[in-house]
């Protein structure tokens, strides 16, 4: 079992991420009012692990804020590698289905040179998810990986 460490959204494409303590997760808008919150291309909500982010920062020898990755939810205590088809329960209401790896794009090197390559091994960039059940999430909510 893990927990939510952080929540972030982007108000529009290429905009800086806004970080929150809590947010509603809805079918219409994903996390909060995220500009990429509609389900398309197997992606509605993105989740990354703190442990993977720490590995990335160590490899880059640079401490970067986790929102640099542009993921919606940062969790700890759950390994996300190879979890397609499994579910993430966050708090009491939110249920996400893992639909794929959140592969890094060249936008990552715009954030910090070398970040794209550092995110590639072992699904360090996180996962894409489809929202199954709406609700509110907040920092410190419990996160459970449910095997398919």
Beta strands, then each sheet from edge to edge (+ up, - down):
strand 1: 2-10
strand 2: 17-20
strand 3: 22-26
strand 4: 30-31
strand 5: 45-49
strand 6: 73-76
strand 7: 87-90
strand 8: 94-101
strand 9: 127-133
strand 10: 135-138
strand 11: 142-146
sheet 1: 2+ 1- 6+ 5+ 9- 8+ 7- 11+
sheet 2: 4+ 3- 10+
end
